[in-house]
Amino acid sequence: MEQKRRSIVKTLSWRLCATIITTLVVFVVKGEWRFAMEIGFLDTTIKLGAYFFHERLWNKIDFGREVPAKAGDFEI
């Protein structure tokens, strides 16, 4: 299970990348930096929280995880 701090750092690093992408896409479509940055900020604000809670929820789900073997355990 990941620590909350790791989830926060992952959330922030991903949102930085995604914000840059969103801002550039809006700029290409509209040609206005101020508008593009406003949309990028709004998008980031909403999705930061959504991603963090999504990540924490998945940490409570065991789907796709394997339980590590304990020291001294072996398969026959």
Summary of the structure (lengths in Angstrom):
residues: 76
radius of gyration: 19.0
end to end distance: 27.9
largest distance: 65.6
contacts: 156
relative contact order: 0.14
helix: 71%
strand: 0%
